[in-house]
Amino acid sequence: MQRERVATAARRLAAEGLVLGSAGNVSLRDGDAVLVTPAGAALAELEAVDVALVSLDGEPAPGSTAPTSELALHLGAMKRHGAGAVVHTHSPMATAVGCVEAQLPVVHYNMLLLGGEIRVAPYHTFGTPQLAAAVLDALEDRRAALMGSHGVVVQADGVEEAVDLALLLEWCCEVYVHAKALGEPRVLDEAQQRAARAALLGQVAT
């Protein structure tokens, strides 16, 4: 069941155009174990049987496929930020923003569902401890981070929610790119963000 959730999420990311080929990965925590997409897998074709199983310390289960090279990033988000699931994509608009900007400002209130402005982690070679550390810093108090000249990482309680948030982030980046082409985008100030956050939570703004 849990393996199928990971495989379904991977296929959905591919179908939505957020990943191309093997350029992305998905993980889901299951107690003290982690189910994660395997290294080099084409996500559009991933099946439950292909999903790797490792411990929270990264030890592979006997007979498991080899996990993604970004395993340290996934495990770090679970241990440091309490994530239940992590999604990493190379979605086009978000990747483009991460190639140019130092952060994605709050130009639309739906960004508050991601925690606010989205930081861009500095570039490091993929699969390295340096990259994992930089992204984990950028994820502090956020549900998403952009990776400089690389892609996106989203963390959530469940893998389905993580995919939804990855789609939301891509949409926010698309809005930002189009707005930037028209002029300097307006950014919601702190008072506007507080009011929107309260409305999103179904509360009365004070």
N, C-alpha and C positions, 0 to 999 in steps of 0.2 A: 504493500500500500504506500509506504513512504517513498520507496524507490520510484513508484509510478508517479507520485506527485512531483518529484524532481524532473523526471523525464518529460512529463506533460508541460511543466514550466519552461523547460528548455525548448521544446517544440513550439510553444506559444511565442517565445521571444523571437525565434526565427521567423515564424509566420507574420509577426507584427513588424518585421524589418529592423529589429533592434540588434540582431547579430547576423553575421555573415560567415558561413562555414563553421569553423571551430573557434571563431573570435569572440568568446564569451564563456561564462561558467555560472553554475547555480549550486547552492548548497542548502541543506536543511538539517538542523540539529534534531536528534532523536535521543533524548536522555544524555548519556555520556558518549554517544556515537554521532558521527556526522556522515550524511549521505551527500555525495558531491559528484558533479559531472567529471568524466574521465579526461585525461590528457589527450588532445588531438581529436576529440570526437566532433563530428558534424552534428550540431544541436538539432537541426531540422529532422534528423533521422534517429535521434536517440530513443532507445527503448529502456524499460526498467532494468532489464538484466545487465545493461551496460554500466549502470551507475556504480561508482566506487563507494566503499565503506571504510572509514577510518575512525580512530579514536579522537577525542578532543586534543590530544597531544600529537596527532598526525600519524600515529602508527596504523598501517594498513591492516585490515582484517585478512585472515588467511584466504587465499584465492581471489581476493579483490582485484579489480582492474586498477591501473595506476591513476591516481587522482590528478586533477588539474595542476599546472605549475604555479597557479596563484593560490594554492592551498593555505599558505601562511596568512594571506589577507582574510580569507573566509574564517579561519580558526581564530584569528586575532579579533575580528568583529564580534564573534560569539563570546570570547573570554573577556574582552575589555569592555564591550558595550552591551553585552547581554542579548545580542541578536539571535533570533530563532532561525533566520534564513538570510542568505546573502545572494544578490544577483550582481554579476559584472557583465557589462555590455560594451560594445563599441558603436553605440547608436550614433547616426550621422550628425544631427544637430548638436547634441550634447558634446560630442567629441570636438566639433568645430569650435564651440564656445570655449572648451578647455584648451584649445590651441592658441587662443587670443587673450582671454580675460583672466584676471586674478580671482574673480568670484562672479557668481551669477546673482545680481541684486534682486530684491523682491519687487518685481514689476507687475506681478499679478497675485491676488490674495490666495490663490490655490497653492502657491509656493509655501505657505505656512504649514500645509500638511506634510511638507518635507522638513520643517523645522525653521524655515526662514531663508536668508541668503545662503547660497550653496558655495562652499569654498572649493578652490581648485588646488589639489595637491601638486607639489612640484614634480617634474618629470624624473623618473628613475627607470632603469631597465626592467622590463617585465619579469615577474617571477622572483624578484630579489627581496631580501629582508628590508632594504632601504625603501623600496616602493611600498611594501606592506605598512611599514612604520609611518610613512608620510600620509598614506590614505587613512589610516586609523586616527591620526591627529585631525585630519580634515573632517572626519565623521563625528567628532566630539559634539554631543548635543544636537546632532542632525541625523536624518534618516537617509541622506544621500551625500555623495561627494563627487566632484569631477576630478579627473586625473589628467594632469597636464600632458598634452600631446599623446593621449592614450585612450581614455574612455570614461566609464561611469561605474560607480559602486553604490548599491542601494542595500540597506538593511531593514528588516522588518521582523515581526513575530512569526509570520508564516510565509511560505514560498509564493503562494498565490498573491498575497498582499505585496510582496517584494516586486513581483512582475508588474502589478498595477502601478506601483510607485515609480518604477523605471519608465513606464509609459507616460506617466504624469510629468516626470522630469524632462523627457524628450519633448513633450508638448510645450512645456514652459520655455525650454531652450529655443524651440521654433518660434514662439511668440517673441522672445527677446531678439532673435536675429532679424525678424521682420521689422520689429519696432526700431531697432538700431539702424536699419536701412532707411527709415523714414526720418530719423532725427535722434536726439538724445532721449532715451526712454525715461518716463517719470518713474520714480521709485517711491513706494509707500513708506511714509515716515513711521516713527514708533507708535504714535497715537492711532494711526490708521491700521497698523498691524495688530495692535491690541484689540481694537474693535472688531476687526475681521476674525481674529483668532477666537474671540468670544462667540461670535456668530457661528463660526464653524463648529464650535463645541456645543452649540445650542443654548448658550448662556446669554444673559443681558449684559452688554458692555457697560462698564462703569468708569 
